[in-house]
Amino acid sequence: MPRTTASEHRVYRRSQVVWALWCTSAGPFRVNLPLSAVPEVFVRRIARLLELGVGMAASRRAGQPGIDHAYTLADAFELGVALDLVDVGINQLEAAAFVRSIRRQLREQCAALEPDPLRGSHTYMVLHPKVVREALRVFDPIQRVSHYAKTIFPEPQFVPRQALIRAIDGEQADDKPGGVRRNKCIVVIISELFLHLLDYLERAPVVKRGRH
């Protein structure tokens, strides 16, 4: 059941989101790092994901220079999932397209996750991607371009710890000739991502001037 917390309604600057994502990805850190500690290559990676429509739908973007965008915890969570997929080897374009396609599910999960680590339990996103040998040419309606996609993502499963092994094994797997092969699996512990982002966003430094 979705929960409502003050953090869900808070908004953050882009620099704060980038800082929190860096700390979540590279940390944990015992002391708060300055914004300048975030590598430029990481900043550009987040910028590219945002350009690809991850984290914020085009309808919410200001569309003109000089206007700050307000990001939410759910926006940062969506970016974090995309980063995790890129980190395990998924092509950035494919990761972005997939995360956009499951935006509703990700935001529902983000709204339902327990912010108290002592009360919550692990929640996992389980994927069984299929990588084809010959690339498929697909059209991206968000970017209005076509590109080669090598990874096909079926619908993800969001499961608690006690259901993880069953989800990894693939309860719908069919060993008969012509059945679905599920011998590849990606598991993202989205509850850990959520808790780290929640913590770092609350501690993210604020830049008083400039566009972020």
N, C-alpha and C positions, 0 to 999 in steps of 0.2 A: 504494500500500500504506500503511495507517495507520501513523503513527510514534508513539512514546511519548516525551514530554518531561515534565520536572518541572512546567512551566507548566500542563499539562493537568490536573494533580491539585491545583494550588493553588486556594484559594478566596479570594474577595474580598467586601468589604462593598458594599452598594448604592452608597454615596457614592463608593467607588473606581471602580466600574463607570461611574457617571454622569460622573465626572471624566475617565476614559479616553475615553469616547465623545465628550465635548465637545472634548477635545484632538484626537481623531482627526478630528472633523467640522470644527472651526474652525482647527486648527493648520496646519502644524507650529509649535510654540513652542520657542524656544531655551532658555528657563528654565522650571522647573516652576511652574505657577500654583497659588495656594491654592484650596482647595475653594470659598471664597467668590466666586471669579472666575467660576464657572459661572452663567450667567443663570437666574433662576427659571423663565422660560418654557421653557427647555430641560429643567430638572429636572421640570417638570410634564409635558412631552411624554414623557419616559422613564417617568414614573409611569403615564401613560395607557396606554402600550404594555404595561407590566407588567400593568395591570388587564385588558387585552384578551388576556392569556395569552401574550404574546411574551416570550421569554427564559427563562421558567421555567414548567414545566407546573404545573397546579393541584395535582397530587398531591405536589409538592415544597414547596409553600408551607406555612408554619407554621400559618396559619389562626387565630392568636390574637395579640393585641397584646403588645409587649415582647420578642418573640423575633426575633433577627437572622436574615436569610436569607443563606445562603452561595452566592455566584455563582461560576461557572466561566468560563474563557475562552470556551467554547462558548456559554454563555448571553449573554455580551457580544457575541460574533460574530453571534448571531441577532438581537439588538437592533440591531446596526449595519446589518445588511442591511435590516431594516424601516425604519430611519431614512433610508437611502439611497433607498428606494422612495418614502417620503413626500417627501423633498427634491426628487425629480424630478416630483412632482405627483400621485402616487397617493393616493387618499383613505386616511386613517389606518385606518379600519375594514377596508377592502379589503386594504391592505398587511399588517395584522395577521393577517387570516384566511389570506391566501396564505402568509405566512411560517410560520405554525403548520402549514399543510398540507404544507410541505416540510421540516419540522424534521429528519427523519431524514437527508435528503440534505445539508442544511446542516451537520449535525454530522459526517457522514462526510467532507465536504470540509474542515471545520476540523481534523479529526484527520489528514488526509492532506497538508495544506499544509506546506511547508518553512519552518521558523523562521529559517533562515539566509538572509538576502537575497542573499548572494553565491553560494549554491548553488541557490536556487530560481528559478523562472520565473513569469511572470504566469499567473494562472488567472482566467477570466472566467465570470460567470453571465449567460447570454443569455436574454432573455424576449421573446416576441412576443405582447403583450397585445392583446385585442380589446375595444374600447370600444363599447358599444351605445348607440344614441340614446335608446331608452326603457329606463329603469332596470328591472332585474329584482328582484323581492322574493325574498330568500333567507333561510333560517333558519340562524343561527349556533349550533351545538350547544354550544360552549364557554360563550358568554355567555347562552344560552337566550333569545335575542331574534331577531327578524327585522329586516332592514334592506334598504335599496335598494343593490344592487350594480351598478355601471356598467362594471366592468372584469372581463373573463374572462381568466384566466391559464392557458395550456396548460402542460404539463410543462416546467420550465426545462432548459437545457443548460449543463453545466459543461465548459468547453473550455480548452485551452492556446492560446497566441498563434497558433501555426501553423494552428489550426482555426477561428480567430475569424471570418474573412470568410465562410467557408462556413456557419457557424452563423448569422451575421447575415443572409445571403442567404436562408437557409431551404432546406436541401437537400430538404425534403419539400414545397416549394411546388408548386402545381399551377396552371399557366396556363390550363387548360381551363375552359370555362364551369362554374360551380358549384364550382370548386376553392378551396383555402384561400388567402386573401390574407395575406401577411406583410409589409406595407408599413410597419409600426411595430415598433420594436425598443428595448428597454432593455438596456444593458450595464452590469454592475457588476463592477469589478475586485476580486474578493473576496480575492485574494492581498495586495493593498495594504491593504485593510481589516484583514486578519488581522495583518500585520506591525506596523501602527501600534498596534492594540489590544494586541498582545503587549508592545510597548515601553512604552506608557503605563501598562498595568496593573502592570507591574513597578515603576514609579516613582510610582504613585498614593499620595498622602498618606493616612495613617490617622488617623481620629478615634477617640480612646480611649473616649469616653463617648457615650451616646445610642444611638438606634435608627437604623440606616442600611441 
